Structures are given as C-alpha cells and as structure tokens.
Amino acid sequence: MLDSFVIFLSYLSVLCYLKFYHLRHRPFSGEWHRGLIYTGLSLGTLLGVKYTGLLGLGCVGLLTLCDLWQLIADTTIDLLDFLLHFLLRGVYMLGIPLVISLILFFIHFTVLTNSGPGNAFVSKPFRNTLIGTVETTSEPIHLSPNTTLLRYGSHVSLKSTDALCWLHSHPHLYPLKYPDDRGSSYQQQVTCYEFADINNLWEVRRPLGPGGVAGAGSDSHDPVRNKDLVELVHINTSKILNSHDVAAPLTPTHQEVAGYVNYSSQFVPHLEWRLEVTGVPDGSPVFHERGKLKLKLIHEHSKQTLACTGKRLPEWAFQQYEVVTERDVSSTTAVWSLEDVVLPPPSNATAWAEEERLIREKTQNPGTGSAKSEDEDDDSQETLNFWEKYVELQVHMATAHGNLGEHQFGATPHNWPLMGKLLPYWLDEKGNAQVTLIGNPVMWWVASVGIVVFLAVTAVHLLRRRREIFDLPHGEMAEFHQWWTSGSVLLVGWLAHYLPYFLLSRVLFLHHYLPAVPFKLMLLAAVCEHFYAWLKRFPRTTLSPIHTLVSLSSSLRHLLPRLRPVPHWLPVLLASHS
C-alpha cells in the first residue's frame, strides 16, 4: 500500500514549511526561498504518490493562511511586500507541485504507450493514442442468412466459451460469512452451471431510469446495438445481475457477482452492463446465430468484465462454477457465446420482418445509411493531446471511487479515533491466523483524549489572559507562545487529515486515518510536556507526571505482546488466548 509513502511525504512537507516559517524574520533571503522550494518539491512528490496527498496540501495551505494573517497585522510590512509574500507562496507551493505533476504524467504518457486491460476506463479518443488499440470500422459486414436480430425483451442464455457452462442463478443466497470469516453481500447467488436449465435464462432489457422508473421505450422490442448499456434480469427470480465492491467467494481479488436484493437504501445497486460484441462496429445492430455470437459484458460502474473463473463453489452453491468480474477485460475467461434466444411473439410479425430486412441491408452496406453516422466515424479517428489526456485522467482519478457502496470492513470517520472497527488485510483460510491493521489502543485512546485536553487547557489560558491573569510567561519565546504555536500546528494537521473524510460518500477504511495519527500523538506529547513544565513549579507534585508516564509505559509493555498475533499473524491465535 502507498499509505507509508503518503505519511512520510505529508510530514516532510509540514517539516519543510516549519523550517521556512522559522525564517520569517529574514524574508526574501536565499534560505527563505530554499525553504519554500523544498516545501513545494515535497508537496509535488506527495501529490504524485496518491490523490489523498491533497489533504497534505490543504494542511500546509491552512498553515500558510495563518502565517499570512499574522503578516497582515504587521505594520512594518507595506502592501507591496505583502502582495509579494502572497504571490511567492502561491508560486512555490502551488506552481511547483503542478509542474511536478505535469512532468510525471508526461513520463507516464511517453513510456506507457501500449494498449492494455485498462482501456475500458478511458474514452475512445484516448484509446486511439495507444499502440495496439483495435477499434471496429464501418466496412461492409457479411451477415449469414441464418442470423436473427437481437431485440430488447429477448430471453437469452449465455455460455462461457472457456468453462463451457451457462450463466445461472437460483433463489439461494451467498452465505453471510465464509469459513475464513470474510463476509459476503448476502445477495442472490450467480454461478455458472454445466447443464441446460430453466434458471439459465435472462431477459435483456434497457436500464431503468432514476428511482427505478422505466424510461421511454423500455417496453419496446428495439434492436440491441453493440456497446449498448443493458440490464440482465433473471427470468425465474426477477433479480437483476449486479456487481459491487465485495470480494468474490473463491477469488477475493475479483468482485462478487450477484442477483441484487434490496436490503438497504445504502447498498447501492450497479446494474448496468455494456454489451460488447467482437467484430461489430459500435452502435451497429447485433445479429446472432446460436453459439456463434461472441460477446463480453463490461460492468459500467467498475469497468470490469463478467467472467467465469472455472473454480467450483462449495456445497452451498451446489458445486457450480464461480462467476466474478475481473479487471483484465481481454481475458479469455470473459468471453460468452449467445445460445438460446427466445422472444415473445410479435403483435405484427410482418412489420418486424420488414424492419429486420431493412436493418440487415443497412448493416451490410454502411455507406447507404448504416447505424454509424459520419460524425461517429469521425469521432472514431479522433485523438487527444497531452493536456486533454491529463485532464481526463484527473477526472477519472477524482471520481473513480465515488459511491462504492458498503463494505463489510468499511469504517466511518467517527469510528477511527478510538479504533471502533479494524481492517483485516489477510485471514487464514484454514485457521485463525490473520494480518490486521490495528494501532496500539492505549496510545490511540489517550491521544484522542489529549486533543480534548489541549482544547480545554487552551480555552482556559485564553480566558484568563483576557482578564490579565498570566499563568504562563508571554512573549515570542515564552512558554505560552510555544504551547500555542506547536499545539495549533499539530491540531491543524490532525484536522486537515481527518475532517475532509466526513464529506465523502464513498466507503472508507481505517487506513485512511493513518496520516492523521502522528499529529495527535505529537499533540499528546506537547500536552504532557506542558503539564510537566507547569507542575515543576510545585516540587511536591513533580513526581506525579513521572509516575503517570511510568504507568503508561508499563501498560504498553504489557499490552503489546498480547496484541502481537493480530497484526503480525504469529503466533496463531488459539482459544486459550481469549
């Protein structure tokens, strides 16, 4: 994971800025400029690692605004110098990260020039810039007289060309928990079955509109076209084919596929699949002949493809094969053949036959008004320049994880400070061994209390100082200035890396909180140091904080060996450890 790099570069950026801040009395000197340059380089590298580096940029930005606020009150600085301060901070701390980002993506586009399984995530003009991209053209297509037009409302069966089994579903649900203690979505099972069966039939229909309302023409039997978005509804159970951010039963690296059961409004369905037929131009009507039409179903939300792994599920799934979505859209396990196609009898068979004849002629002779227009043909040759590709990828990265729904190990931000929900990275299938993300409970809990203590003590000091009661010496190098400055920087750092997550609707995990943890631990150290310095004035109570620290250290030494099996998996947990 990249969290260790994010943590290191976040704190390096803050450290570089604090080094610059200590040079505030020597503005525009060589060291002053170098401090800003180092801060910009650190922030640029941070943003190059992960998009969550924006929180580090926001943290330094807040500290910069506090610094500029102090400069406004400095009567020795004229307006021109203040504007120069503002401009140089913006150039160094925003301009340098932007330049680094552009350089990294220029290298990315220069080195990674070949087409690959990630093609589904980018637009067609973007794919046209990659070597090896195969796009269909509008050349004449030969259609066998035995082929038939595929229409919406058809009842179809799909057969895996790799595992030689049919896409199948039945009323049984995935187990709530697997033997390795992983949870499932508890949705209706979707499998691959080796024999012809009534439960292999699915209806091809148009996606429903917002709120599950049928859109215009949803009940018509219009032709299905290549690259159309479709929904597959299981005939016998009326459940819609769905995939979501839940690990598959036997292949946890892939996503589970299920028939959607609406347990909760928070469990967002992602029911749309893009039907891609090999060798057929985009937008062209799909003609089929039993067993000869090869297609793929790309899950529109995750951009992964429907596939059969060939692994047999346990007894709870009747030893049928596992169906998943996988990232490699070029995988041979993702190819399906259209087998049975049943369409309800038309009300006007003559009109349907004439419509199919006209569509067949246009499809076989694209130049006479085929399904692909001239605009679409021009678009297929369009490419993107560097700036357009850069913007497109930024948009994809910013929205890629939006609205992922629920996850069994997901934890909301209010659970993080006290470790209300842990994050297992690995669970042994045969025993209780595990690798779990867990902090030291004593330090996490005490540090969380330390934040409240800092706010309370600071409020008391400020109120008493308003009444000219100075419990701590004041002045730039005095104890109160040190308490206020160090505590404020650490509190701003913790808030900047924690509060923004409350605004996100995507699923979150405990590891998102890791960059904020060292800030609150350092704030706890500042609180302890403050109380120790204050209590030194009373000789009889000097031993009290020492006793507290000794007790805390002893509890940590006692607790760490007991927690060792959880994050490090050895020794294996036994019943006697409870």
N, C-alpha and C positions, 0 to 999 in steps of 0.2 A: 504494500500500500504506500501511497505518497504522503501520508499524514506526517511521517517523521521529517520529510523534507520541508513540508509546509510549516511545521512548528519551528524548525531551525531557521528558516529564512524569515519567518514572521518576527522572531526575536532579534535576529540580526538587523532587520530593518529598523526596529524600535531602538536598538542599541546605537546604530549609526545616527539616528535622528537625535538621540540624547547627547551623543558626542558633539553633534553640531550645535545643540541647544546651549551647551556649556561654553560655546564660543560666541555667544550673542553679544558680548561686550567688545568683540573685535569684528564688527560687520564688514563684509566685502574683502576680508583678507584672504590670502591663499588657503589657509587651513579652513576658513569658513566655507569657501567654495568647495574644497575637497570633501568636507562633511556632507554637504548637500549632494554631491556627485555620488558618494558612497551610498547614501540613503536611496537615491534614485536607482542605482545599479541593483541594490538588494531588493527593492520593490519590483523592478522589472523581472529579475530572476524568479521571484516569488510568483508573480502572475504567469510566468512561463511554465510553472510546475502544475498548477491547478487553479481552476476558476475561483475556488474559495479564497485564494490569495487576495481577492477584493476586500475581504474583511481586514487583512493586514494593511492594505492601502487606506481603508477607512479609519483604522486606528491611528496611523501616522497623520492622516488628514485632520482628525479631531485634535491631536496634539498641536498641529500646525495652526489651526484656528485659535486655540488657546494662546499660543505664542503671539500671533498677530493681534489678538485682543489686548495683550499686555503692551504691545508696541503702540497701539492707538492711544493709550493713556500716557505714553512717554512724551512729555512736552519738549524734550530735546531733539526729537526727530521731526523734520518738516514733512510736508505732504509728498514731495518728490521722492525723498528717501523711503517713505513708507510704501509708495507705489512700486519702487524698485525692489524692496523686500518681498512684496506680494508677487511681483512678476517672476523674480528669480526662483522663488519656492515653487511656483507653478511650472516653470520650465524644467527644473531639475527633477521634481518629484512626480510630475505627470508626463513630461516630454520624454525623459529617458526611459521609463517603463514602456511607453508607446513605441519608441524606436526599437527597443529590445524585442517586443512582441512582433513587430513587423519583420525584424531580421530572422527570428525563429521560424515564422511561417514562410518566409521566403526560402529558407533552407528546407523546410518541410515540403514545399511545393516543388523545389528543384530536385530533391532526392527521391521523393515518393511519387513517381510518375506513372506507375503501372496500375491498371485496374485490379480490383480485389473484392472480397466479400463485403466491404463497407460501401459499395456503390449505392446500395438501397437508401443510404442516409442522405445522399446529396442529389441535387437537381440534375436533370438531363444535360443542360449546357455544361455543368461542372464535369459530368462523366465524359463529355466529348473531349475534354482536355487530357484525359488519361489514356495511356497506351494499352491497347488490348480490349477496349470497350467495344462490345458488339451491340450495335443498335439495328433494329429492323428497318428496311427501306420500303418504299411504295412500289416495288417492282411487281409485275404480274404474278399472281399466285394461282397455282393449279389446284383445283378442288375436285376431289373424287366425286363421281355422281352418287356414291353411297353415303356421302356425308349429309348431316342434317344440322340445321341452325339451332344453336343452343339458346334457349329463351329463359327469362326470369319466370319463376314459378315451377321450373322443372324439378323433379325428384331424381337425384343423381347418387351414384355410388363412386367412390374414389379408391383406387387401388395403388398401394405403394409399389413402384417398379423395382425397388431394392429388396424389400422384405416380403413382397408378394402376399400382402394382406390388405384388408379393406378398412378404411376409416370407419370407426364403430363407436357407439355409445350405448349405455343402458342405464336404468334408474339408480344404480348403486353409486354411492359417493366415495370419494377418496377418504382414507382413514384420517381421523382428526390428528393422530400422531403416528409417525412411522417408528419402527423398532429402534432407530438411532435417536429418538426423541425430537427429530425435526417435525415441524407441523406442516400441514397441507392447507389448501384453501377450503377443504371440506365441500368442494363443489362436485358436480356430477362427473363421473369418470368418462374420459375419452381415450380409446385404445385403438389398436389395430388387430383385426380378427382374421384368421386364416380361411374362414369359410363364408360362403354366401349366406346372408341372413337379413331378415327384415329390418334389423337395427343398424344396417349399413347405409340406409337411405337418408339423404339430407336434401332439404329444399334450398335452392339458390334464390335469394331474394335481395332486393335493394336495401341498403341500410336505412334504418328508421331515422326520422328527424329528431330535433331536440325534444327532450322529455319523453322519448319513446313513441312519438306520434308518427304515424305513417306519412311519408311525403307524397307529393303529387306523382301519380303514375305508379305507385308502389304495388297496386294490384293488377297492373297490366303485364302482358307477356312480351315485352320488348326484347329484342336480341341482346344477348350478353356480349360485350365487346372486350377485347384484350386490354388489360390494365384497369378494368372497372373495379370499383370498390363494391364488395358483396358481403352478405351475411349468409352463413350456413346454419339452417335450423334443422335440428334432429326431428325426423318425422314422428316417431313414436312418443317422444317425451316433450317435444316443443322447446327444448333447451337450445340456446344459440351457442355456437362454437366461440370460445373465448380463450384468451391467454393473458397472463398477468405476471407481476413480479413475485412469483413464488417458485421455489426450486422444484424441478421435476422429481418424481419418486425415486428413480434409479440413477438419474444423471443430473446431479444438483447444479452442474454448470449451465444447464439449459432451463428454460422456463416451462412450467406446467401448462398443459392444455386441458380445458375442462368445458363442460356444458354449464353456462352461467346460471347460478342460483342467487337470487336477490335476497341475501340475508340482511344487509345493511346498506343504507344510502352512501356510507363512506367507502364501501367496497366497489370502486368504480369499475364498470364493465368496459372492456375494449374489444368490441365485437366485429370490427371491420377488417376485412382481408382483401388484399389486392390480388386479383387473378391474373397471372402472367402465363401466357401460352408461348411455347418455343416456336420460333419461326413465323410468327404472325405479327404484322405491323401494329403499333399502338393504335388503339381506337377502332381497329377492324372487327367486324362481327366474327364470332367464334363458331366454326363449323366442326362437327365431331363425327367420328366413326368409332364404334365400340372398340375400346382397348388401344386405339391408335393415337388419340389426342393426349399429348404430354403437357402437363401444366405444373405450376408452383403456386402456392398460396402464401403471400407475404403479409405478415401481421402489420397492419398500418401503424399501430402505436409504437411497437418496439422495433419495427423494421427487421424482424427475424422471420424465418421461414418455417412453415409446418413440415415436420419430418418424423420419420419412424426410426427409432434407434436400433431396433432389432433385439432389444433386451426383453426377456419375459418378466412380466409383473408377477407378484406372489398370488396366493390363493384368493385374496380379497378382490383381485381383478380377474380371476378365473384363468390365470396363466396366459393372458393375452399380451400382446406386444405394447411397449411403451410408446406414446406419442408426445412429442415435445415441440418447442420452437427453438431453433438454433441460429447463431449469428452468421454462419457461413451459408449464404444464400446459393452458392454454387455447389453445395454438397449433393452427392448422388442420392443420399437418403431423403432429399427434399422433393424428389420428382414423383408425381402422381399421374396415373392414367385415368381417364374418364371412362367408366364401364357402363353401367345401366343408366339410361336417361328416360324418365317417364314424365310426360306432360299431359295434364288433363285435356280431354277432348275439346278442341276449339269450337266456339259458337258459330264461326263462319270458316269452315275448312278451306273453301275456295279462295277467300281473301288472304288467308295465311299462306297458302301455296303460292299465290301470285307475289305476295310480299317477299317470300323467301327466294323466288326466282329472280326478282329484281336485285335483291341484296347480293345474291350469288354473282350476278353479272357484274355489278359494280366492284365487288371484291376481286374478281379475277381480272378486271380491267381498270386499274386505279386511275388511269388517265381520263376516263369518262365520267368522273364524279364519284370517286370512291369514298370510303369512310374517312380517309385522311385528307384534309384540306390543304391548300397551298401554304397557308400560314403555319399549319402544323409541320409541314415538310421543311419550311424554312427554319422553324424552331429546332428541328432535329439536328440541323447543322450548326446551330449557334454555340459559341463557346464563351467562356468568361475570362476576363483579365485578372491580374493579381488582386486588385482591390475588390472586385466583385466576389472572388472566391474567399478572400479574407473575411468580408462581411458575412457571407453565407455561413461560414464555419462558426463565426462568433455567435450568430443567431442560433445555430444548432446546439452549440455548447451551452448556451444560456437557457435553452428550453428543453434539452434532452431528457432531463429527469423530472420535468414538471408533472405533477399529478400521477405519481406512480401507484397510488392506492395504498392499501395496508400491507404490512409485512409482520410476520409473527415475532421477529426480533426488533421491530421498529420501536423507537422510544421518543416521546415528545420532549421538547426542551425543558419543561418543568421537572422532568424526571432525572435530568443529568446531574445537577449539583450534589444530590445525595445518592447517586447510582441506583435509582429506582428500578432500572431494567438493564441487565447486562447484555453483551453481544458475543455469542459463541461464534468463533471463527471455524472451528472444526470439532466434530463429535465422532467418536469411535463407533463404528457400526456393530462391533462385537462386545463392547464393554462400556464402562463409564468414563474412559479416558476422554479428555477434552482440552481444547485450547480456547480460552475465553478472555475477552477484554474486560479487565477489572482493575480499578485503581485500589490503592490502599484505603480501606474505609475510614480509618481513624483520621488520616490526613485530609481526605476529601470532605468529610463531615466537619471537622474542626475548621478547615479553611473556609467552608461555606459560612459557618458561624462568624469567622473572622471578618467577613465582608460586612455583616450586620454590625459587629462591634466597631469597625472603622467608621461607618456612617454615624453611629450613635456618639462616639467619642468626638468626632469632628464637629457634629452639631452642638455638643456641649461646649467645646472650646470656642466656637464662633459666637455662641450666645453670650458666654461670659466675657469674651473680648469686646463685644458690643457695649458691655457695662464697665469696660476698662478694668476688668479683672484678668490679669495675665498670668495664667498658671504656668506657661512656658515662655521663656525669653523670646522676644520677637526681633526681627531684623533678618537680613538676607541670609546670613549664615547661622542663624539661631535654630533652636530645636523645633519651633513651630513651623518655620519655613521648610525645614527638612521633612517634617511629618506631612505637611500639606502637599508639597511638591511630589515626593515619592509616592504617597498614597493616592494622589489624584491620577498620576500617570498609570499606576497599576490598575486602579479601578476603571479608568477609561479603556485600558487594554482588555480587561475582562469583559466589560460591557460590549465593546465593539466586536468581540469574537463570540458573543453569546446571544445578545438581544435580537440581531437580524434574523435568526432562525425561527423566531416566533412569527415572522411574516411569510414564511414559506408554507405552501400547501403540500409539498412532496413528502414522501416517507423519509424519516431521519433516524440516525443511529447514534449510539453513544460515542463513537469515534469522532463525530462532528464536533464534540465538546473538547477534544484534546488540546487544540491550540489555546483555549481559554484557561486551562487548568494551571499552568505555571504562573500565570498572572495572579491568581487567587492564592497560590502557595507563597509567592513572594510578598503579597499583601499581608498574609498571616505573619510572615517573618517581621515585616515592618511594624505590625501591631504588637508583637511580642517584644521587639526591641524598644518600642515606645514605652510600654508598661515597665519594662526593666529599668530604663533610664529614669522614669518618674519615681519608681519605688526605691531607687538608690538613695533618694533624699531622706529616706526613713530607714536607718541602719537595722532596726529590729525586724523589718519586713523584707530585707534584701534576700533572705534565703527562700522566701515564698515562691518567686518565679523560677528559681533554680529547682526547687522541689517539683514544681509543675512540669518543667522540661524533662526532668529525670523520669517522672511518672509517664509522660507521653512517650519518651524513648523506650521505656520498658514495655509499654503496651504494644508498640510497633514491633519490637523484637519478638514478643510472644505471638503476635498475630501473623507475621509474615510466613513462618513455617507452616501454619495451618492453611494458609491461602495458596501455598505453592502449587498444589496439584491442579488448581483451577486454571491459571494462565499458562502453566508450563507442561501440563499433561503427565508429568511424572512426579511422584508415584501415582499409580492408578487409584482412583477413589474407590473405597470399599465401604460396606455398611458400617464397619467399626469406626469410620472417621466421622460419623454423624454426631 
